[in-house]
Amino acid sequence: MDIMDLASKGIKKITQNYGKKINKNGPAPEIPKGEPVVFSGKSFRAGFSKAEIMPDLNSGKTYWIAGHGSGHKMEGVLSPVYTSAVWLDCGGEAGMLWIGADIVGLTNVEVQQIRDKVMASGKIPEGTVINISCTHSHSGIDTLGYWGKANILGIPSCGKDPDYMNMMMEKMVNVSCEAYANRRDGKLYSGKIELKDSLQTPRDIKDKHEILYRLRFKPNDGSNEIWIMNFGGHPNSLGGGNRLLSGEYPYFMREDIREATGAEVLFGIGAIGGMDVVHLDDDNVECVKKQGKMLSEGAQRITDEHELNPEMKILRQYFYLPVGNYVLTLLAMRHVMSFNAYACPSSDTGIAMKTELTYMSIGGQKILLLPGESFVSTVYGKYYSAEESATGRGSEINPKPLVEISGDRDMIVYGISNDMTGYVVPPNDFVLHPTQPYLNSTRDRHDKKHYHETNSMGYSAQKTIADTFAGMVESFGD
């Protein structure tokens, strides 16, 4: 048994003891069933605002780049990073506020703090629904915590800078209030386009779902349009050797769209588990610029769109997600990331995390906001067969895909929204290292690498999400 085997055993024991202590405090509080919020009127109104969320480059501080290995110090800037907000209502006072940011993600703890700060401003009507979707840029500042300098076992120290986090949150509050103040009457359209050969994957996923989605708000006064866009590819093409701050392809896509059309864009990623945007140039900087151009041009070619009626129905459901990942639990115990533990006797660690799903219908267009990085098959189907899967088990052990649960294959899914809970992998393709689970990756019976499981909450993540969503669909109604 080598040192990493011993370390894995030690981490497992420490976290399970922690779970036993949490369970001694009694069961987790019951979570009430969410109730849909309905907005309707004669016309949509929308507003937009954005602001840079750049670190203080003259502070002398070390900022850590998030998204690849730990301990990557930021050494320069390729492009600025932004937060943006879209306000949407149906003519009444309250509505929905959708915040975006060029960051790898936020925990639900920070999301709740931002919501509280926005409402405490006194500038946003009571009853407003607030959602936060991150672009998941792998070249942004660490806003989760686990990309600081790592120890000998590869376990990182906290990479979050409190001043940066406070500044970012204040900017989110500011753009939220400005988006509400900028609201205008107009029409809203939903459209999509297939971009063939635009995605690549190391896991041979059957259906890459190469669909670019767009909600397009056209103001009645002829001012600039607002686009809410979605695409299922990681912004990670600058690579693990990158030390430059950047919003990666979403930044260049937004800039190209604004220059070509005048439209402002809020962008969020889709089901990105194991899915990358196709590499378009050997030079990584040129690659992300070309990726942005490809998506910009694709969005401008959308003709398959329809007008949406001015009505919104929104359901948020909190739920407990069992935590099986010993390493992420250890990071939480060390306060590397923000995390509240709840008793969960059925999980491998004895704990669960509280997170959320948000299901919406905007003029009939169904949208689901997911907290982590779901594999495409968990959303849209086309699972591996028993012969193809890593475990040798068939698709019958996997939960029903989310679009089948909703009964709507045109449902748009946003990942890394309102929380960051890691990868969601189908059970029949979920494989852990035999002696170092969650600490190191492994290879399956087909000699394919299984990295994503090490950054998942565990085997039961997909079933928990699917079961929660099924209950939501029942409560949601037509």
RANOR-V719244 format. One record per residue. N is the residue number from 1. RES is the residue in one small letter. PHI is phi in radians with two decimals (none if undefined). OMEGA is omega in whole degrees, -180 to 180 (NA if undefined). D_CENTER is the distance of its C-alpha to the mean C-alpha in Angstrom with 2 decimals. Layout:
N;RES;PHI;OMEGA;D_CENTER
N;RES;PHI;OMEGA;D_CENTER
//
This chain:
1;m;none;-178;37.37
2;d;-1.56;-174;35.78
3;i;-1.10;-180;34.20
4;m;-1.25;174;30.61
5;d;-1.10;179;31.76
6;l;-1.11;179;33.33
7;a;-1.08;-180;30.30
8;s;-1.10;177;28.15
9;k;-1.07;-180;30.80
10;g;-1.14;179;30.97
11;i;-1.10;-180;27.25
12;k;-1.07;-179;27.35
13;k;-1.13;-180;30.42
14;i;-1.06;-176;29.15
15;t;-1.26;178;25.95
16;q;-1.21;174;27.93
17;n;-1.12;176;30.48
18;y;-1.08;178;27.82
19;g;-1.07;178;26.70
20;k;-1.10;178;30.38
21;k;-1.14;179;30.74
22;i;-1.09;-178;27.81
23;n;-1.23;177;29.40
24;k;-1.16;180;32.75
25;n;-1.39;179;31.47
26;g;1.81;-177;31.26
27;p;-1.17;177;28.70
28;a;-1.15;179;25.40
29;p;-1.04;179;25.95
30;e;-1.18;179;25.62
31;i;-1.68;-180;22.66
32;p;-1.21;177;24.08
33;k;-1.26;180;23.08
34;g;-1.23;178;21.19
35;e;-2.06;180;23.19
36;p;-1.11;173;22.16
37;v;-1.83;-175;22.65
38;v;-2.07;173;24.52
39;f;-2.17;176;25.22
40;s;-2.67;-179;27.82
41;g;-3.08;-177;30.38
42;k;-1.60;-175;32.26
43;s;-2.75;171;29.79
44;f;-1.25;167;26.22
45;r;-2.25;-180;25.81
46;a;-2.46;175;23.04
47;g;-2.48;-176;22.75
48;f;-2.40;171;20.74
49;s;-2.72;178;20.73
50;k;-2.58;178;19.23
51;a;-2.70;176;20.21
52;e;-1.19;172;20.01
53;i;-2.14;-178;18.39
54;m;-1.48;175;20.64
55;p;-1.24;177;21.96
56;d;-1.33;-175;25.71
57;l;-1.28;180;27.10
58;n;-1.84;-175;30.53
59;s;-1.39;-175;29.74
60;g;1.40;-180;30.55
61;k;-1.38;171;27.43
62;t;-1.63;174;25.42
63;y;-1.97;-176;21.77
64;w;-1.82;176;19.62
65;i;-1.37;-175;17.40
66;a;-1.78;166;14.08
67;g;2.09;174;12.69
68;h;-2.06;178;15.93
69;g;-1.35;178;18.83
70;s;-1.45;175;19.66
71;g;1.36;179;22.36
72;h;-1.70;-179;21.75
73;k;-1.30;175;23.40
74;m;-1.19;-177;22.58
75;e;-2.10;-179;25.81
76;g;3.09;-176;25.37
77;v;-2.26;172;23.44
78;l;-1.59;178;22.78
79;s;-2.59;175;21.14
80;p;-1.17;176;20.28
81;v;-2.05;-171;16.80
82;y;-2.31;158;16.13
83;t;-2.02;-179;14.63
84;s;-2.47;180;15.43
85;a;-2.52;173;15.92
86;v;-2.09;171;17.18
87;w;-1.71;178;19.59
88;l;-2.45;174;20.54
89;d;-2.47;-178;23.49
90;c;-2.01;178;26.35
91;g;1.84;177;29.20
92;g;-1.57;-179;29.13
93;e;-1.24;-178;28.32
94;a;-1.40;180;25.06
95;g;-3.00;179;21.99
96;m;-2.10;175;18.25
97;l;-1.98;-179;16.61
98;w;-2.07;-178;13.29
99;i;-1.80;175;12.24
100;g;-2.16;179;10.34
101;a;-2.76;178;10.64
102;d;-1.46;-179;11.25
103;i;-2.37;-177;9.85
104;v;-1.23;179;8.07
105;g;2.78;176;6.41
106;l;-2.41;172;8.50
107;t;-1.39;179;10.05
108;n;-1.13;177;11.22
109;v;-1.09;179;14.54
110;e;-1.20;178;13.80
111;v;-1.04;179;12.09
112;q;-1.12;177;15.38
113;q;-1.09;180;17.40
114;i;-1.14;177;16.13
115;r;-0.99;-180;16.86
116;d;-1.09;-179;20.23
117;k;-1.14;179;21.03
118;v;-1.09;-178;20.40
119;m;-1.23;179;22.66
120;a;-1.21;178;25.13
121;s;-1.11;-178;25.73
122;g;1.34;-177;27.83
123;k;-1.80;-179;26.86
124;i;-2.00;-176;24.37
125;p;-1.07;173;26.04
126;e;-1.05;-179;25.81
127;g;1.58;179;24.00
128;t;-1.27;175;21.14
129;v;-1.64;-178;17.67
130;i;-2.03;176;15.00
131;n;-2.15;179;11.27
132;i;-2.26;178;8.87
133;s;-2.05;-178;6.04
134;c;-1.72;179;5.64
135;t;-1.30;179;7.14
136;h;1.15;177;6.52
137;s;-1.07;177;10.31
138;h;-1.49;176;12.27
139;s;-2.19;176;15.14
140;g;-1.64;177;14.06
141;i;-1.29;177;15.51
142;d;-1.14;178;14.52
143;t;-2.00;177;12.93
144;l;-1.82;176;12.22
145;g;2.15;-172;15.74
146;y;-1.76;171;16.15
147;w;-2.17;173;17.09
148;g;-1.31;-178;20.49
149;k;-1.09;-176;23.77
150;a;-1.63;175;24.08
151;n;-1.55;-174;27.22
152;i;-1.12;179;29.40
153;l;-1.54;-179;27.29
154;g;1.48;180;24.17
155;i;-1.60;-172;22.70
156;p;-1.41;167;21.40
157;s;-1.51;-178;22.47
158;c;-1.16;-179;20.26
159;g;-1.78;-179;19.09
160;k;-1.41;173;18.17
161;d;-1.80;-176;20.84
162;p;-1.00;-180;21.66
163;d;-1.14;179;23.13
164;y;-1.14;180;20.16
165;m;-1.07;180;17.85
166;n;-1.13;178;20.52
167;m;-1.07;-179;20.96
168;m;-1.06;180;17.33
169;m;-1.11;179;17.34
170;e;-1.12;177;20.68
171;k;-1.14;177;19.60
172;m;-1.12;176;16.81
173;v;-1.10;-178;19.67
174;n;-1.10;-178;21.95
175;v;-1.20;177;19.94
176;s;-1.11;-180;19.28
177;c;-1.15;180;23.03
178;e;-1.20;178;23.93
179;a;-1.09;178;21.81
180;y;-1.12;-179;23.67
181;a;-1.15;-176;26.94
182;n;-1.58;-173;26.42
183;r;-1.11;-179;26.05
184;r;-2.42;175;28.31
185;d;-1.29;177;29.46
186;g;3.09;-180;28.53
187;k;-1.98;-177;27.39
188;l;-2.11;-178;23.96
189;y;-2.17;175;23.52
190;s;-1.99;-179;21.02
191;g;-2.55;-179;21.30
192;k;-2.71;176;20.07
193;i;-2.64;175;21.46
194;e;-1.53;178;21.45
195;l;-2.00;-176;21.30
196;k;-1.12;178;23.15
197;d;1.07;-180;22.84
198;s;-1.72;-179;19.82
199;l;-2.24;176;17.70
200;q;-2.42;-178;18.84
201;t;-2.59;177;18.07
202;p;-1.41;-175;19.97
203;r;-1.93;175;19.93
204;d;0.91;179;21.88
205;i;-1.14;-171;19.50
206;k;-1.12;-177;21.81
207;d;-2.04;-177;19.86
208;k;-1.36;180;17.38
209;h;0.93;-175;16.77
210;e;-1.52;-177;17.53
211;i;-1.97;174;17.10
212;l;-1.73;-179;16.25
213;y;-1.85;179;15.88
214;r;-2.58;163;17.25
215;l;-1.72;-175;18.25
216;r;-2.09;177;21.27
217;f;-1.73;-180;23.05
218;k;-1.96;-178;26.67
219;p;-1.15;178;28.57
220;n;-1.19;-176;32.13
221;d;-1.49;177;33.52
222;g;1.43;178;32.64
223;s;-1.30;-173;30.31
224;n;-1.06;178;27.19
225;e;-1.26;174;24.67
226;i;-2.12;179;21.03
227;w;-2.00;171;18.50
228;i;-1.95;-170;14.99
229;m;-2.05;-175;13.65
230;n;-2.62;178;11.23
231;f;-2.69;-171;11.60
232;g;-1.68;178;10.45
233;g;-2.38;179;11.29
234;h;-1.08;168;10.32
235;p;-1.49;-173;11.75
236;n;-2.42;-170;13.92
237;s;-1.38;173;17.39
238;l;-1.23;170;19.15
239;g;1.52;-177;19.31
240;g;-1.18;178;19.97
241;g;-1.50;-177;23.13
242;n;-1.25;176;21.61
243;r;-2.26;-179;22.39
244;l;-1.83;176;21.80
245;l;-1.20;180;19.25
246;s;-2.87;169;17.48
247;g;-1.50;-179;14.68
248;e;0.94;-170;15.59
249;y;-1.03;179;15.85
250;p;-1.05;178;13.88
251;y;-1.10;-176;16.54
252;f;-1.20;175;19.39
253;m;-1.10;-179;18.35
254;r;-1.09;-179;18.33
255;e;-1.11;-179;21.59
256;d;-1.17;178;23.24
257;i;-1.13;-179;22.49
258;r;-1.11;180;23.79
259;e;-1.18;-176;26.86
260;a;-1.41;-171;27.60
261;t;-2.20;-175;27.08
262;g;1.50;-177;26.63
263;a;-1.27;172;23.40
264;e;-1.69;-170;20.63
265;v;-2.23;163;17.05
266;l;-1.83;-175;13.70
267;f;-2.07;172;11.15
268;g;-2.41;-178;7.61
269;i;-1.50;-179;6.64
270;g;-1.73;177;7.70
271;a;-1.47;-169;8.56
272;i;-1.85;-179;8.66
273;g;-1.01;180;10.27
274;g;1.24;-172;13.43
275;m;-2.13;180;13.25
276;d;-2.11;173;14.36
277;v;-1.23;-177;15.93
278;v;-1.00;-179;19.67
279;h;-1.39;-171;21.55
280;l;-1.90;-179;24.01
281;d;-2.83;177;26.15
282;d;-1.17;174;27.48
283;d;-1.47;-173;26.92
284;n;-1.11;178;23.25
285;v;-1.15;178;23.51
286;e;-1.12;-180;25.13
287;c;-1.06;-177;22.59
288;v;-1.19;176;19.57
289;k;-1.16;180;21.96
290;k;-1.22;175;23.01
291;q;-1.06;178;19.53
292;g;-1.05;179;18.96
293;k;-1.12;-180;22.41
294;m;-1.05;-179;21.84
295;l;-1.29;176;18.91
296;s;-1.06;-179;20.85
297;e;-1.16;177;23.90
298;g;-1.10;180;22.18
299;a;-1.09;-179;20.92
300;q;-1.26;179;24.46
301;r;-1.60;-177;25.96
302;i;-1.12;174;24.31
303;t;-2.11;180;27.26
304;d;-1.45;179;25.91
305;e;-2.47;179;24.98
306;h;-2.45;-179;26.37
307;e;-1.33;180;26.86
308;l;-1.79;177;25.13
309;n;-1.31;-177;27.25
310;p;-1.29;176;26.65
311;e;-2.65;179;25.22
312;m;-2.35;175;21.94
313;k;-2.28;-172;21.28
314;i;-2.32;179;18.31
315;l;-2.22;174;17.90
316;r;-1.89;178;15.77
317;q;-2.24;172;16.42
318;y;-1.40;178;16.09
319;f;-2.78;178;16.83
320;y;-1.68;178;17.58
321;l;-1.86;180;15.75
322;p;-1.02;-179;18.47
323;v;-1.89;177;17.99
324;g;-1.79;-173;19.94
325;n;-1.44;-178;18.77
326;y;-1.14;-175;21.73
327;v;-1.21;178;20.49
328;l;-1.13;176;17.31
329;t;-1.12;178;19.70
330;l;-1.08;178;22.16
331;l;-1.07;178;19.77
332;a;-1.14;178;19.14
333;m;-1.09;-180;22.91
334;r;-1.52;179;23.52
335;h;1.07;174;21.30
336;v;-1.21;176;19.27
337;m;-2.27;180;16.15
338;s;-1.37;-173;16.20
339;f;-2.85;173;16.71
340;n;-2.00;-177;19.07
341;a;-1.63;177;20.78
342;y;-2.20;-179;22.31
343;a;-1.10;179;25.06
344;c;-2.68;-176;24.29
345;p;-1.00;-176;27.43
346;s;-1.42;-178;26.03
347;s;-1.50;-178;23.37
348;d;-1.13;180;24.56
349;t;-1.67;-176;24.03
350;g;1.51;-179;25.27
351;i;-2.30;173;22.25
352;a;-2.35;174;19.17
353;m;-1.95;177;16.28
354;k;-1.67;-179;15.75
355;t;-2.44;-174;12.42
356;e;-2.70;167;11.90
357;l;-2.10;173;11.35
358;t;-2.22;-179;12.32
359;y;-2.01;-174;14.51
360;m;-2.32;165;16.23
361;s;-2.19;177;19.17
362;i;-1.91;-177;19.88
363;g;1.01;-179;23.40
364;g;1.71;177;22.93
365;q;-1.42;-179;19.70
366;k;-1.40;-180;17.43
367;i;-2.41;177;13.69
368;l;-2.14;177;11.35
369;l;-1.75;-178;8.15
370;l;-1.86;-175;6.63
371;p;-1.45;-175;5.58
372;g;-2.22;-179;5.13
373;e;-1.89;-177;6.14
374;s;-1.37;172;8.86
375;f;-1.18;-176;11.97
376;v;-0.96;-177;13.39
377;s;-1.15;179;16.40
378;t;-1.23;180;14.83
379;v;-1.73;-170;13.93
380;y;-1.91;177;16.86
381;g;1.63;-174;19.39
382;k;1.12;177;21.88
383;y;-1.26;172;21.83
384;y;-1.22;172;24.11
385;s;-1.37;178;27.67
386;a;-1.05;180;29.54
387;e;-1.19;-175;31.11
388;e;-1.55;-171;27.88
389;s;-1.26;-179;25.68
390;a;-1.21;-174;25.53
391;t;-1.64;-174;27.11
392;g;1.43;179;29.77
393;r;-1.81;-176;28.65
394;g;-1.48;-176;28.05
395;s;-1.23;-179;25.31
396;e;-1.14;179;27.14
397;i;-1.50;-179;25.51
398;n;-1.51;175;21.98
399;p;-1.14;176;20.70
400;k;-1.12;178;20.94
401;p;-1.01;-172;18.03
402;l;-1.11;179;16.04
403;v;-1.20;175;17.78
404;e;-1.25;177;21.04
405;i;-1.13;-179;20.40
406;s;-1.32;-175;19.76
407;g;1.29;-176;22.68
408;d;-2.46;-179;21.01
409;r;-1.24;178;20.10
410;d;-1.61;177;19.15
411;m;-1.10;178;16.24
412;i;-1.63;-179;13.22
413;v;-2.00;175;9.83
414;y;-1.91;175;6.57
415;g;-1.62;180;3.44
416;i;0.82;-178;0.88
417;s;-2.06;178;4.34
418;n;1.18;175;7.45
419;d;-3.12;174;6.89
420;m;-2.24;-173;6.08
421;t;-2.00;176;8.45
422;g;1.47;-175;8.85
423;y;-1.32;175;9.98
424;v;-2.07;-172;11.51
425;v;-1.94;178;14.81
426;p;-1.03;-177;17.72
427;p;-0.97;-176;20.57
428;n;-1.34;176;23.19
429;d;-2.18;-176;21.47
430;f;-1.66;-177;20.40
431;v;-2.33;177;22.70
432;l;-1.98;174;23.10
433;h;-1.02;-174;25.66
434;p;-1.13;-179;28.91
435;t;-2.11;-179;29.92
436;q;-2.32;-176;26.89
437;p;-1.06;179;24.00
438;y;1.25;179;20.62
439;l;-1.51;178;22.63
440;n;-2.42;179;23.17
441;s;-1.36;180;22.21
442;t;-2.49;175;24.86
443;r;-2.07;-176;26.23
444;d;-1.62;-177;26.94
445;r;-1.16;175;30.21
446;h;-1.71;-178;29.51
447;d;1.13;176;28.99
448;k;-1.71;-176;25.32
449;k;-1.31;178;23.09
450;h;-2.10;178;20.50
451;y;-1.53;-168;18.23
452;h;-1.06;180;14.90
453;e;-1.07;-179;16.56
454;t;-1.17;178;17.26
455;n;-1.97;174;13.64
456;s;-1.89;174;13.22
457;m;-1.39;175;14.42
458;g;2.46;-175;17.15
459;y;-1.05;-172;19.01
460;s;-1.54;-174;18.68
461;a;-1.05;-177;14.91
462;q;-1.13;-179;15.09
463;k;-1.10;-180;18.28
464;t;-1.09;179;17.15
465;i;-1.14;-179;14.23
466;a;-1.10;180;16.72
467;d;-1.14;179;19.47
468;t;-1.11;-179;17.63
469;f;-1.15;179;16.64
470;a;-1.05;177;20.26
471;g;-1.14;179;21.56
472;m;-1.14;-180;19.52
473;v;-1.06;178;20.86
474;e;-1.12;180;24.28
475;s;-1.27;-174;24.03
476;f;-1.20;-177;22.59
477;g;1.29;-179;25.63
478;d;-1.30;NA;26.24
//
